[in-house]
Amino acid sequence: MLLKRAEQILEKYGWDVVVLRPTQKLQCNCWKEIYREPDSGCSICYGLGWIPHLSKWKARFMPMDDSSFGSPGVYSVWYLPRDARVVTGDIIIDVEWEHGYAKDITDRYRIDASYNYKYAYNERIYIKTVCSRLKIDDYQEVNILAAIRARLPI
């Protein structure tokens, strides 16, 4: 009953986001150790230098009253479905979608903590994450967007 309700809430009020797992970096063959940089035109890693692990999930964002931390607007809470396997350090990428196509990256958040919410019969109902807004340089952002477009199904 609670699981069904959580799924309905995500379906009705959530939207598709991308989770990037930078902790599972597999260095791409295009990486040039001498220059400490990747091939910017690589069709495998999209110029990141590492092969991105990406997954698409329905998620819901809730702003967090973080004024007590002295930096309003930095922290937020994201709710994800119970089968989203997220860990601390993963990055939630808020994507603007157009007809199922990743048009632009609107924001990015690093997961600082994640909690499994369990209720009846010790069943995991949903995942709650506490995130902080993350800055990514423009070069990396363009490459991450290219990877999302190429690797995630429409």
C-alpha positions in Angstrom: 0.0 0.0 0.0 2.7 2.5 1.0 4.9 1.4 -1.9 2.1 1.9 -4.4 1.4 5.4 -3.0 5.1 6.4 -3.2 5.3 5.2 -6.8 2.1 7.2 -7.6 3.5 10.4 -6.1 6.8 10.0 -8.1 4.8 9.4 -11.3 2.5 12.3 -10.8 4.9 14.9 -9.3 8.3 13.7 -10.4 10.3 14.1 -13.6 13.2 12.3 -15.3 16.6 13.0 -14.0 20.0 11.4 -14.7 22.2 10.0 -12.0 25.9 10.0 -12.8 28.2 7.8 -10.8 31.7 9.3 -10.9 32.9 6.9 -8.2 32.9 4.1 -10.8 35.3 5.8 -13.2 36.7 3.6 -15.9 39.5 5.5 -17.6 39.0 5.6 -21.4 41.6 4.4 -23.8 41.7 8.0 -25.3 43.3 9.3 -22.1 46.7 10.8 -22.9 48.8 10.4 -19.7 51.6 12.7 -21.0 49.2 15.6 -21.4 46.9 14.5 -18.5 43.8 15.0 -20.8 41.4 13.0 -22.9 40.7 13.2 -26.6 37.9 15.8 -26.8 36.4 14.1 -29.8 36.3 10.6 -28.4 33.0 8.8 -29.2 33.3 6.5 -26.2 33.8 8.9 -23.3 32.7 12.1 -25.0 35.9 13.9 -24.0 35.5 13.2 -20.2 38.5 10.9 -20.1 36.4 8.3 -18.2 33.5 6.2 -19.3 30.4 7.6 -17.6 27.9 5.4 -15.7 24.5 7.0 -16.3 21.0 6.0 -15.2 17.7 7.7 -15.7 15.1 7.8 -12.9 11.9 9.5 -12.0 12.6 11.8 -9.1 11.0 14.6 -7.0 12.8 17.6 -5.7 12.1 19.4 -2.4 13.9 22.6 -1.5 15.4 22.4 2.0 15.3 25.2 4.5 19.1 25.4 4.9 19.3 28.9 6.3 20.6 27.4 9.5 23.7 26.3 7.6 24.3 29.9 6.5 24.0 29.2 2.8 20.4 29.3 1.6 19.6 27.6 -1.7 22.6 25.2 -1.6 21.0 22.1 -0.1 18.0 20.1 -1.3 16.2 16.8 -0.8 15.5 14.5 -3.8 13.2 11.5 -3.6 13.9 8.6 -5.9 12.2 5.2 -6.5 13.3 2.3 -4.3 15.2 0.5 -7.0 17.5 3.6 -7.7 20.9 2.4 -6.6 22.4 5.7 -5.5 25.3 6.3 -3.2 27.0 9.2 -1.5 29.0 11.0 -4.2 26.7 10.3 -7.1 25.5 13.3 -9.0 21.8 14.0 -9.8 21.6 15.9 -13.1 18.4 17.8 -13.7 17.8 17.7 -17.4 15.5 19.6 -19.6 13.9 17.1 -21.9 12.2 17.8 -25.2 10.3 14.9 -26.8 12.4 12.4 -24.8 15.7 14.1 -26.0 18.1 15.6 -23.5 18.0 19.3 -24.5 20.0 20.9 -21.7 21.3 20.4 -18.2 19.5 22.8 -15.9 21.2 21.9 -12.6 23.3 19.4 -10.8 23.5 18.1 -7.3 26.0 16.0 -5.4 24.4 13.4 -3.1 25.8 14.0 0.4 23.7 11.4 2.1 21.1 8.8 1.1 18.5 7.0 3.2 16.4 4.0 2.5 12.9 4.5 3.8 11.6 1.1 5.0 8.2 0.5 6.5 5.9 -2.5 6.7 7.7 -5.9 6.5 11.1 -4.1 6.3 10.3 -3.3 2.6 12.2 -0.4 1.1 9.6 2.2 -0.1 11.7 5.0 -1.5 15.1 6.6 -1.3 15.6 10.1 0.2 18.8 11.9 -0.6 20.2 15.1 0.8 22.1 17.0 -1.9 24.2 20.1 -2.3 24.3 22.1 -5.5 27.3 21.3 -7.6 29.4 23.4 -10.0 30.7 21.7 -13.1 32.9 23.5 -15.6 31.3 24.3 -19.0 33.6 21.9 -20.9 32.6 18.9 -18.7 29.0 19.9 -18.8 28.9 19.8 -22.6 30.6 16.4 -22.6 28.2 15.0 -19.9 25.2 16.2 -22.0 26.7 14.5 -25.1 27.0 11.3 -23.1 23.4 11.5 -21.8 22.2 12.0 -25.4 24.1 9.1 -26.7 23.8 6.6 -23.9 20.3 7.0 -22.5 17.2 5.6 -24.3 14.6 8.1 -25.4 
